[in-house]
Amino acid sequence: MSGLLSTGSSALLAFQRALNTVGHNVANASTPGYSRQRVDLAARPGQSTTAGYIGAGVDVAGLQRLADGLVFGRQTDSSAEIGRLGQLSSMATRLDKLVSDPASGLAAPWSAFFTAAEGLSAEPTSASARNALLAAGNQLSTRWSSLDSQMATQETEVNQRIKAQVATANQLASEIALLNRDISTAGSSNSPDLVDQRALRIDQLANLVGAHTVAQDDGSLNVFTTGGQPLVLGARTMALGTVADPYNADRLQLSLQTSNGGSVPLSASTVSGEVGGLLEFRSRVLDPARAELGRLATTFAEAFNATQRAGVDYKGAPGADFFSIPSPRIDRHSGNTGTATFDASVGDVGALKGHDLTLRFEGGNWAATRADTGEAVAITGSGTAADPLKVGGVELVMGGTPANGDRFSLRPTSGAAGGLKVALTDPSGIAAAAPLEVSADSSNVGSAKAGTSKIIDAAAFAGFAGASIEFIDAGQYTIDGAGPFAYTAGTPIAGNGWSLKLDGTPAAGDQFTLARTPPRSSDNANALGLAATDKQDLLNGGTLSLTNGLSQLTGKTGGEARHAALNLEAQAAIHGQVIAERESVSGVNLDEEATDLLRYQQAYQAAAQVIATADSMFQSLLSAVRR
């Protein structure tokens, strides 16, 4: 009888625990990160008697958290990729819209500027045409500056987002460490809800910076970044932080706080998640786009200015620069010990690549590498004014003395577009006319005719009052009796501050008289050159025009945005599959729980009936004894 009562009591307690667990599952059906629980029942060991084996009831063997560790690992990896691609796609799409949208891009003011230049070439003496070109130049320079400013704003936003995400990641790491402590104290089998909370926070941490976990014997989990840097070790945390870039104090780098209060810079490859996506966007999408925008602006301004300086303005004076643009930026490393400084200028627009470079002084020589890939870049010269250092189209004149190991960051074009301005204020200063009026002698017998003339030295040309060229034969000529000078067909003839190209072939005795173009000339030769700047092959060593370069910039930013969006879409599908797999194992199915609820309720009622029967038998026995 006592055995029956004990058996019924054990069943009653076991099914009560099972009912509580089912209720707990139902209550948390919508709780993020919750894994359903199940009570495991085991028969109590009975005993053998002369009448046979007699069972002793049931025990709760344990509370099982239904989860798959392999699925959890895949989920954290997928969450890290979702975070990375989400940030990369979002920021790249914004950049694409900025560059390609007609309201913010360069296409409209670019077209308007060269339309105005063509208008000037059609009416070189028109004041309205000159004013229109000057106004269009101001509009174009404003758009260049606005685009660069918006890109700079995105970089500032990247800094702010990194700081915010790092703070959140550190908070999650601290919570994981506390949960590790509680779980190791209670045992993971006795604290399934704590394990769920820890798993949820690890998934959130993975979404921010990426996470890999390593299980410990006491039930705790050590958490590392995707690059292997420790974030949580048992109940201890290693905090992430940010430090200023040693070349640029306005740019933040990721760091790991050390136990002695210091910090170790981390490369972008050590993290994933949203922070990794932000760092990848900055280095792989934003920096190249901003550098390319600056390269296009620099090449455009330098080429337009060169053509402007080659002609004479409405007053007959040599043309002055139409645009002003900042020099390449060079910054010293904060750890430099030498006194070296540099003055940087663009030496060859065709050689400009736009890549940020790192210069290092080692063993008495300068070496250059690309900042993004570490690839070596050719550098020549000694750094003096007579022999400047030449690297990537930039010329550097050094002052001071470098120390061994000193480093400098050279940004040839990044940010240059933000400083593009119209330097000319007087419309009459636009150099629409060629500098020379050339007349061929009527007795010339060769086929040579006057072609393009240019100013090559404004100071020397200031004293030019005219000249006469006479050919001794097809290969020699004199200028005002000086010479003879060798002549090669197609090669310009250079004088005191000017140059002249002849078309055709001269003959012996042919003469050409040169005079300075007078003020208020209706000549449009130089204006035609200004209007054709967009079609000149100036980029990539003279193989790509500015218009095509702008198209490539738009296409590249659009391609990066589309690529990131497609990758995000694919990863979202994979993540959905992982979540569905997790839910199939760990998710709460209310229909299944309702079935278990009914089953355990009936079992509980049956166990209660067993106890009632045992009680009735006991009461009958007592009644029999009382007689």
VENHU-V931059 format. One record per residue. N is the residue number from 1. SS is DSSP state (a for helix, b for strand, c for the rest). PHI is phi in whole degrees, -180 to 180 (none if undefined). OMEGA is omega as a letter, one per 30 degrees, with the letter a starting at -180 (none if undefined). Layout:
BEGIN
N:SS:PHI:OMEGA
N:SS:PHI:OMEGA
END
This chain:
BEGIN
1:c:none:l
2:a:-66:l
3:a:-65:l
4:a:-65:l
5:a:-65:l
6:a:-65:l
7:a:-63:l
8:a:-64:l
9:a:-64:l
10:a:-63:l
11:a:-66:a
12:a:-60:l
13:a:-67:a
14:a:-65:a
15:a:-75:l
16:a:-65:l
17:a:-65:l
18:a:-66:l
19:a:-64:l
20:a:-62:l
21:a:-67:l
22:a:-62:l
23:a:-62:l
24:a:-63:l
25:a:-62:a
26:a:-63:a
27:a:-63:a
28:c:-107:a
29:c:-59:a
30:c:-109:a
31:c:-77:a
32:c:-58:l
33:c:80:a
34:c:-74:l
35:c:-112:a
36:c:-64:a
37:b:-116:l
38:b:-142:l
39:b:-87:l
40:b:-96:a
41:b:-105:l
42:b:-140:l
43:b:-68:l
44:c:-70:l
45:c:-62:l
46:c:-94:l
47:b:-145:l
48:b:-91:l
49:b:-128:l
50:c:-65:l
51:c:-91:a
52:b:119:a
53:b:-76:l
54:b:-120:l
55:c:-69:a
56:c:-119:l
57:c:107:a
58:b:-137:l
59:b:-126:l
60:b:-83:a
61:b:-73:a
62:b:169:l
63:b:-107:a
64:b:-102:l
65:b:-91:a
66:c:-83:a
67:c:-154:l
68:c:-114:a
69:a:-62:l
70:a:-68:l
71:a:-65:l
72:a:-62:l
73:a:-63:l
74:a:-66:a
75:a:-67:l
76:a:-67:l
77:a:-61:a
78:a:-68:l
79:a:-63:l
80:a:-63:l
81:a:-68:l
82:a:-61:l
83:a:-63:a
84:a:-64:a
85:a:-70:l
86:a:-63:l
87:a:-68:a
88:a:-61:a
89:a:-67:a
90:a:-62:a
91:a:-71:l
92:a:-67:l
93:a:-65:l
94:a:-63:l
95:a:-65:l
96:a:-61:l
97:a:-64:l
98:a:-62:a
99:a:-79:a
100:a:-96:a
101:c:-67:a
102:c:-57:a
103:c:-76:a
104:c:-122:a
105:c:-81:a
106:c:-91:a
107:a:-56:a
108:a:-66:l
109:a:-67:l
110:a:-63:l
111:a:-63:a
112:a:-65:a
113:a:-65:a
114:a:-77:l
115:a:-66:l
116:a:-66:l
117:a:-65:l
118:a:-67:l
119:a:-63:l
120:a:-68:l
121:a:-66:l
122:a:-78:a
123:c:-135:a
124:c:-65:a
125:c:-97:a
126:c:-78:l
127:a:-67:a
128:a:-67:l
129:a:-66:l
130:a:-68:l
131:a:-63:a
132:a:-64:l
133:a:-68:l
134:a:-65:l
135:a:-66:l
136:a:-65:l
137:a:-64:l
138:a:-65:l
139:a:-64:a
140:a:-67:a
141:a:-65:l
142:a:-64:l
143:a:-68:l
144:a:-56:a
145:a:-64:a
146:a:-65:l
147:a:-61:a
148:a:-64:l
149:a:-64:l
150:a:-65:l
151:a:-66:l
152:a:-64:l
153:a:-64:l
154:a:-63:l
155:a:-65:l
156:a:-62:l
157:a:-64:l
158:a:-59:l
159:a:-58:a
160:a:-66:l
161:a:-67:l
162:a:-61:l
163:a:-61:a
164:a:-66:a
165:a:-70:l
166:a:-65:l
167:a:-62:l
168:a:-66:l
169:a:-62:l
170:a:-65:l
171:a:-65:l
172:a:-64:l
173:a:-61:l
174:a:-63:l
175:a:-67:l
176:a:-64:l
177:a:-62:l
178:a:-65:l
179:a:-67:l
180:a:-57:a
181:a:-62:a
182:a:-67:a
183:a:-69:l
184:a:-67:l
185:a:-74:a
186:a:-86:a
187:c:93:a
188:a:-64:a
189:a:-73:a
190:a:-100:a
191:c:-140:a
192:a:-62:l
193:a:-68:l
194:a:-67:l
195:a:-63:l
196:a:-62:a
197:a:-62:l
198:a:-66:l
199:a:-62:l
200:a:-63:a
201:a:-71:l
202:a:-65:l
203:a:-64:l
204:a:-67:l
205:a:-66:l
206:a:-61:l
207:a:-64:a
208:a:-89:a
209:a:-133:a
210:c:83:a
211:c:-157:l
212:b:-122:a
213:b:-119:l
214:b:-131:a
215:b:-73:l
216:c:-110:a
217:c:-64:a
218:c:-86:l
219:c:94:l
220:c:-80:l
221:b:-123:l
222:b:-85:a
223:b:-119:a
224:b:-126:l
225:c:-71:l
226:c:-64:l
227:c:-92:l
228:c:93:l
229:c:-80:a
230:b:-72:l
231:b:-112:l
232:b:-135:l
233:b:-123:a
234:c:64:l
235:c:-98:l
236:b:-109:l
237:b:-124:l
238:c:-118:a
239:c:-79:l
240:b:-81:l
241:b:-153:l
242:b:-132:l
243:b:-132:l
244:b:-72:l
245:c:-60:a
246:c:-64:l
247:c:-96:a
248:c:-143:a
249:c:-66:a
250:c:-82:a
251:c:-110:a
252:b:-96:l
253:b:-115:l
254:b:-80:l
255:b:-144:l
256:b:-119:a
257:b:-75:l
258:c:-93:a
259:c:-67:a
260:c:-91:l
261:c:92:l
262:c:-86:l
263:b:-145:l
264:b:-117:l
265:b:-61:l
266:c:-113:l
267:c:-76:a
268:a:-63:a
269:a:-74:a
270:a:-84:a
271:c:-129:l
272:c:-129:l
273:a:65:a
274:a:-64:l
275:a:-64:l
276:a:-62:l
277:a:-64:l
278:a:-66:l
279:a:-66:l
280:a:-67:l
281:a:-60:a
282:a:-65:a
283:a:-82:a
284:a:-100:a
285:a:-118:a
286:a:-70:a
287:a:-59:l
288:a:-62:a
289:a:-66:a
290:a:-69:l
291:a:-66:l
292:a:-68:l
293:a:-60:l
294:a:-67:l
295:a:-64:l
296:a:-64:l
297:a:-64:a
298:a:-64:a
299:a:-63:l
300:a:-61:a
301:a:-65:a
302:a:-65:a
303:a:-69:a
304:a:-65:l
305:a:-64:a
306:a:-62:l
307:a:-68:l
308:a:-61:a
309:a:-72:a
310:a:-78:a
311:c:-113:l
312:b:-121:a
313:c:-86:a
314:c:-67:l
315:c:-94:l
316:c:87:a
317:c:-91:l
318:b:-57:a
319:c:-66:l
320:c:-101:a
321:c:-56:l
322:c:-81:a
323:b:-118:l
324:b:-119:a
325:c:-147:a
326:c:-64:l
327:c:-73:l
328:c:-55:a
329:b:-95:l
330:b:-132:a
331:b:-124:l
332:b:-83:l
333:c:-70:a
334:c:-65:a
335:c:-95:a
336:c:-63:l
337:c:-112:l
338:c:-83:a
339:c:-111:a
340:c:-64:l
341:b:-133:a
342:b:-136:l
343:b:-108:a
344:b:-111:l
345:b:-149:l
346:b:-80:a
347:c:-102:a
348:c:-148:a
349:a:-64:l
350:a:-67:a
351:a:-92:l
352:c:-65:l
353:c:-108:a
354:c:90:a
355:c:-68:l
356:b:-70:a
357:b:-122:l
358:b:-115:l
359:b:-102:a
360:b:-134:l
361:b:-99:a
362:b:-145:l
363:c:62:l
364:c:84:a
365:b:-129:l
366:b:-97:l
367:b:-129:a
368:b:-128:l
369:b:-137:l
370:b:-69:a
371:c:-68:a
372:c:-87:a
373:c:-114:a
374:c:79:a
375:c:-67:a
376:b:-68:l
377:b:-124:a
378:c:-64:l
379:c:-139:a
380:b:-129:l
381:c:96:a
382:c:-110:l
383:c:99:l
384:c:-85:l
385:c:-63:l
386:c:-79:a
387:c:-139:a
388:c:-67:l
389:b:-67:l
390:b:-121:a
391:b:-150:l
392:c:57:l
393:c:85:a
394:b:-110:l
395:b:-111:a
396:b:-125:l
397:b:-107:a
398:b:-94:l
399:b:-123:a
400:c:75:a
401:c:-128:l
402:c:-80:l
403:c:-105:a
404:c:-59:a
405:c:94:l
406:c:-62:a
407:b:-131:l
408:b:-137:l
409:b:-102:l
410:b:-110:l
411:b:-113:a
412:c:-61:a
413:c:-133:a
414:c:-61:a
415:c:85:a
416:a:-64:a
417:a:-61:a
418:a:-68:a
419:a:-103:l
420:c:-70:a
421:b:-136:l
422:b:-84:a
423:c:-86:a
424:c:-84:l
425:c:-116:a
426:c:-101:a
427:a:-58:l
428:a:-70:l
429:a:-80:l
430:c:-71:a
431:c:-87:a
432:c:-87:a
433:b:-99:l
434:c:-71:a
435:c:-77:a
436:b:-121:l
437:b:-104:a
438:b:-115:l
439:b:-124:l
440:b:-89:l
441:c:-63:a
442:c:-65:a
443:c:-93:l
444:c:-60:l
445:c:-112:l
446:c:-77:a
447:c:-94:a
448:c:-67:l
449:b:-134:a
450:b:-65:l
451:b:-114:a
452:b:-79:l
453:b:-118:a
454:b:-143:l
455:b:-90:l
456:c:-109:l
457:c:-152:a
458:a:-61:a
459:a:-65:l
460:a:-69:a
461:a:-69:a
462:c:-58:a
463:c:-97:a
464:c:-73:a
465:c:-124:l
466:c:131:a
467:b:-160:l
468:b:-129:l
469:b:-110:l
470:b:-129:a
471:b:-91:l
472:b:-75:l
473:b:-156:a
474:c:-66:a
475:c:-117:a
476:b:-144:l
477:b:-149:l
478:b:-125:l
479:b:-122:a
480:c:52:l
481:c:87:l
482:b:-81:l
483:b:133:g
484:b:-77:l
485:b:-119:l
486:b:-71:a
487:c:-127:l
488:c:-120:a
489:c:-54:a
490:c:91:l
491:c:-92:a
492:c:-62:l
493:b:-90:a
494:b:-108:l
495:c:-121:a
496:c:-80:l
497:c:92:a
498:b:-136:l
499:b:-141:a
500:b:-140:l
501:b:-106:l
502:b:-102:l
503:b:-101:a
504:c:97:a
505:c:-119:l
506:c:-79:l
507:c:-122:l
508:c:-58:l
509:c:90:l
510:c:-63:a
511:b:-129:l
512:b:-135:l
513:b:-106:a
514:b:-110:l
515:b:-133:l
516:b:-73:l
517:c:-64:a
518:c:-79:l
519:c:-60:l
520:c:58:l
521:c:-72:l
522:c:-95:l
523:c:-66:a
524:c:-124:a
525:a:-59:a
526:a:-75:l
527:a:-62:l
528:a:-63:l
529:a:-67:l
530:a:-61:a
531:a:-70:a
532:c:-98:a
533:a:-59:a
534:a:-68:a
535:a:-98:a
536:c:-74:l
537:b:-81:a
538:b:-110:a
539:b:-90:l
540:c:52:l
541:c:71:l
542:c:83:a
543:c:-118:a
544:b:-141:l
545:b:-82:l
546:a:-64:l
547:a:-61:l
548:a:-68:l
549:a:-64:l
550:a:-63:l
551:a:-63:l
552:a:-67:l
553:a:-62:l
554:a:-63:a
555:a:-66:a
556:a:-69:l
557:a:-66:l
558:a:-65:l
559:a:-64:l
560:a:-63:a
561:a:-66:a
562:a:-67:l
563:a:-62:l
564:a:-65:a
565:a:-65:l
566:a:-66:l
567:a:-64:l
568:a:-64:l
569:a:-62:l
570:a:-65:a
571:a:-67:l
572:a:-62:l
573:a:-66:l
574:a:-63:l
575:a:-63:l
576:a:-61:l
577:a:-66:l
578:a:-65:l
579:a:-64:l
580:a:-64:l
581:a:-67:l
582:a:-63:a
583:a:-64:l
584:a:-65:l
585:a:-97:a
586:a:-107:a
587:c:-71:a
588:c:-88:l
589:c:-100:a
590:a:-64:l
591:a:-65:l
592:a:-66:l
593:a:-66:l
594:a:-64:l
595:a:-65:l
596:a:-65:l
597:a:-62:l
598:a:-65:a
599:a:-65:a
600:a:-71:l
601:a:-63:l
602:a:-64:l
603:a:-65:l
604:a:-63:l
605:a:-63:l
606:a:-65:l
607:a:-63:l
608:a:-63:l
609:a:-67:l
610:a:-61:l
611:a:-64:l
612:a:-63:l
613:a:-66:l
614:a:-62:l
615:a:-64:a
616:a:-63:l
617:a:-65:l
618:a:-66:l
619:a:-64:l
620:a:-64:l
621:a:-64:l
622:a:-63:a
623:a:-64:a
624:a:-68:a
625:a:-69:a
626:a:-63:l
627:c:-69:none
END
